[in-house]
């Protein structure tokens, strides 16, 4: 076999190996997609059957993109009319103290409870959601859930009740007697 013929043979063989490898990869990919689709259609935990699973994944990622507000903005929003404060803490904590006129939507409350508690609040209203502190996950979850339910101006006050309570104590100390 001549060198030229050998080179031509090697090129064809390399091309054949690449083509075969690509065909195998495409086949495995399509087979994986088909198996996943069957699983998600037939089994109760599948995303196509339990759309709530997709919603929970989306909400978890949505929470990280929500706009945040800080203490000064909260104080200014409280003075303005129209801002709605939503407390995401447990009912016992809410009863011990909360931002004035805040609506309590504790963790685990149903979607119907959320909608009935916010019945008079327009979907375009300025809503500020808070929890106990920056480490509390309930505020993020609730804020994301409200966005999913169609509320368009939802913000998260991450420092929450702890910072608000300290601010109130300082304000009382400064007040003339």
N, C-alpha and C positions, 0 to 999 in steps of 0.2 A: 504494500500500500504506500502510495506516495505521501509526501508531507502535506501537500495540498488536500488530498483526499482525506487524510487523517484529521486535518483541521476542520474540514467541512463536516466530517462525521462527529467530531467532538462538539461542534456548535449545535448540530441537530439534537444530539443526545442531551446537552445542557438545556436546550429549549424544551425538549420533551419532559425532562425532570421538573423544570419550573412550571410548565403547564399542568403536569400531573399533580404537583404540590398545591397549586392554586385551586385546581378542581377539588382536591381533597379538603382544603380549607373552606371553600364555599359550601361543600356538602355538609361538613361538620357544623358550620354556622347555621345553615338552613335547618338542619336537624335539631339543633339546640333551640332555635326560635320556635319550631313546631312543637317540641316537647314542652317548652315554657308556656306556649299558648294553650295547649291541652290542659296543663296543670291549672292555669289561671281561670280556665273556663269550668272545669269539672270539680275542683276542690273548694270547700268553703273559705279557705284562707286566701284564695286567689284574688288578685286585684280586680278582675272582671266581675267576680261574684260579689266581693265585699269592697265596694267603692270607698267605704270609710277608711280603708287602709291607705289608699292613694291620697285621700284628703289629709290624713294624719301626717304622712310624709311631707306633703306640700306645706302644711301649716308649720311643721318643725323648721323647715328652711325659710319660710316666710317671716318667722319671728325675728330672724337675724337682720332682716332688711327694713324693719319698721322704724319710722322716725322716732328719735328719743327727745324728751324734754327734760330740762333741769329745773332746779328749785325756783329760780327767778321767773322762768316761763310759767311754772305752775302757779306761783303767787299772782302774776299778771292775769293769767287765764281765769283764776278764781274771782278776780275783781271784775272781769268782763262778764257780760251776760252771754249765755249760749254755750259755754264750755260745759261738757258733761263729764263728771268724774266717775270712774267705775273702779270699785275696790274688788280685787281678785282674791282677797284673803278669806279664811274660814269665818263663818258667821260669829263665832265667839270673839275672834279678834276684832272684827268689825264693830261689834257691840261695845267693846272696851274703848274704842275711839276710832274715828275716821275723818277724812277730809270733809268739810261741810257739804251737805247735800249729795254726797257720793252714793251711788247705787251699788249694793253688794251683790256680786255674782260669784259665789264661792266655788272652789274647785269641785268638779263633779256634778254641777247643776246641769239640768237637761237643756237642750236647745230650746224647748218650749218655754222654760223658765227665763232663759236669756231674752227671748223675743218678747215675752209678756212684760218683763221688767223694763225693757227698753221700748215699749209700745209707743210712747209719746215722743220718742227721740227720732228725728228725721235721719235718714241714711247718710245725709251730707253733713250732719252735725259734727262739731269738733269734740272728739271723745279722747279723754286721757285716762289710760288704764294704769293702775299701780298695784303693787303687792307689798309685802313686808319690807323687802330690801333688794339690793342688786342680785343677791344669790337666789332669790325666790323665782321658780320657774312658772308659777301660775299666771303672773301678769303677762308674760310673753305669750303663753298658750292662749289666754283669753283674748288678748289683742289680735292675734293672728286669726282666731276663730271669728271675731267680729268682722274682720276684713273679708274673710271667706263668706260671711253672711250678708255682705253687701254694704257695710259701713265704709265710707270712702276717706274719712279724715280721722284716722285712729293713730294716736301717738302713745308711746310708752314712757312712763315716769319710772325708770329703773330703780332709783334710790329709794323710792316709795315711802311707806309709812314711817320708817325709822328716821329718815332725814326730815320729813315733815314734822314729826313730833319734836325733834331737837330744835327746829326752827320756831315752833310754837312756844317752847320753853324760853328761848332767847327773847322772843317778842314780849312775853309776859314780864321778864326781868327788866326790859328796857322801858316798859310802859310807866308813865308817871303815876305816883301813888297819891 
